[in-house]
Amino acid sequence: MNRRGRQWTAAAFGALLFGVSGVSGATDQAVAGRQAGLQQRLDAALRHRGLRGARLAALVVDRDSGAPLYARDPDRALVPASNMKVFTALAVLSALGPTFRFETEVRSNAAPDADGSVQNLYLIGGGDPALTSEDLWRLAADLRRVGLRRIRADIVLDASRFDAELWHPSWGKLSSRAYHAPVSALSVNYGAFAVEVAPGAAVGDPVRVAIDPPVRFLRLSNRATTLAPKGRAELTVDRRLVTDGEEVIVSGGVRLGGKPKIYYRSVLDPVRYAGAVLKLQLEANGIEVGGDIVRGAVPASAVELLRFEGRSLGEIVRLFIKYSNNNIAESLVKALGVAGGDVDGPASWSRGLRAVREELTGLGLEMDRITMVDGSGLSYGNKVPPRSLVAALLVGQRSFRFGPEFVAALPIAAADGTLEKRAKGAAYGVRAKTGLLNRVTGLSGYGKLPDGRVAVFSVLVNGFRGSAEEAMDGLDGFVAELVAPTATAGPVAAQVGVGR
């Protein structure tokens, strides 16, 4: 290059250098302006009419740097509702790993004889919280494959891996709704069943009812009638224990011409319910059951016929986080308490929660900030600040061993899980755990900012005065503003940073 060329290059480099310096100052001002704008928009979102009068706490940080982007009382401990499941998922994935599988064991007094018969069949619950009717069909088919054709006596059920406390005492008055399902070491269909109700052919006719699964353990008492198209429709679906199962009582009425509606209800005896579903599936596979379904101990001399492996823990976590399944969450808490295998006695809530706290402490979370009463968030005794939820979310996504499963389990805004019909203003831009109790809601997760960065956030609301729908709309508006194209932002003052 000649002298003149070198002079041009130097001049150009100098111009570029000075130009960048000028742009840098302008950029700093722009970032500051955008940051102030973000704070104003998020403050405005939390002034939504559905959140008026409520106690609020929120924190938003940059995922990679941890720098805070927005803070509002981030250390204020509030009832988190199902945001509590973030901690449960983190603990079990860390302790057991995403490929762990629960096992349900089947034994008998001896191997099937020449005719394929055994005396008793023993079903031993291993704490699998995600067994379904379909899984028990597969289990029954596997038993047929190993030669089983007939059970001369009883199906004996052993749920002794967990204690006998089916519902947490802090939950207060229980409903028949599926979200209050009992927690047992031997359970199927999340301790719940479905009742489909449709109007009859004419006014005054009994309504049409179908129970799924169609087991004899669930006995229908249909007291509901078909009403005129403009009649006042009130329908109740309940259940109660009876000698040989549970009576499902359908009362009230539905309007003529109305569409079928499905009601999900919990069972009261999850162990016998699981046995009834197994019997149904054994018979579907051509295996005769000669006796009854009973609870009992497994004799030491019993021989193993089968160990049925359930879904991977990664899949189970996805189910309970995406759809906020309380039964799975609490089952996992209990299971974690005896996961080591060298613990005397059955699993319990106290033992399980102790194991959860120890695991989270090992991950670096400050557990003195968190009051953990259960694993699902059903208890109003749980108290958590947004800072702790954000810290847990940061730990989860940074883990190479289980981070992908943890993040993928969260509902996607306007797409699936409990956010499928929510947060349309943040569609596909937010993955977050929802939470809802009476006068309590929350949303915690990840949001993609317009500049490509990812924000980690948690916002908790207690004591809102309006409807639950309005309160959830307020939180949906918060995340919509967070990921909106105008919401690119830099950090706020260091004094509100994560780690305080």
Sequence and secondary structure as in RCSB ss.txt:
>XXXX:A:sequence
MNRRGRQWTAAAFGALLFGVSGVSGATDQAVAGRQAGLQQRLDAALRHRGLRGARLAALVVDRDSGAPLYARDPD
RALVPASNMKVFTALAVLSALGPTFRFETEVRSNAAPDADGSVQNLYLIGGGDPALTSEDLWRLAADLRRVGLRR
IRADIVLDASRFDAELWHPSWGKLSSRAYHAPVSALSVNYGAFAVEVAPGAAVGDPVRVAIDPPVRFLRLSNRAT
TLAPKGRAELTVDRRLVTDGEEVIVSGGVRLGGKPKIYYRSVLDPVRYAGAVLKLQLEANGIEVGGDIVRGAVPA
SAVELLRFEGRSLGEIVRLFIKYSNNNIAESLVKALGVAGGDVDGPASWSRGLRAVREELTGLGLEMDRITMVDG
SGLSYGNKVPPRSLVAALLVGQRSFRFGPEFVAALPIAAADGTLEKRAKGAAYGVRAKTGLLNRVTGLSGYGKLP
DGRVAVFSVLVNGFRGSAEEAMDGLDGFVAELVAPTATAGPVAAQVGVGR
>XXXX:A:secstr
  HHHHHHHHHHHHHHHHHHHHHHHHHHHHHHHHHHHHHHHHHHHTT GGGTT EEEEEEEETTT  EEEEESTT
  B  GGGGHHHHHHHHHHHH TT EEEEEEEESSS  TTSEES EEEE    TT  HHHHHHHHHHHHHTT  E
ESS EEEE TTB S  S GGG S  SBGGG    SS SGGGEEEEEEE  SSTTSB EEEEES  TTEEEEEEEE
EE TTS   EEEEEEEETTEEEEEEEEEEETT   EEEEEE S HHHHHHHHHHHHHHHTT EE S EEE    T
T EEEEEEEEEEHHHHHHHHHHTT HHHHHHHHHHHHTTTS   S B HHHHHHHHHHHHHHTT  GGG B S S
SS  TT BB HHHHHHHHHHHHH TTTHHHHHHTS BTTTSGGGTTS GGGTTTEEEEEEEETTEEEEEEEEE T
TS EEEEEEEEE   S HHHHHHHHHHHHHHHHSTT       GGG TT 
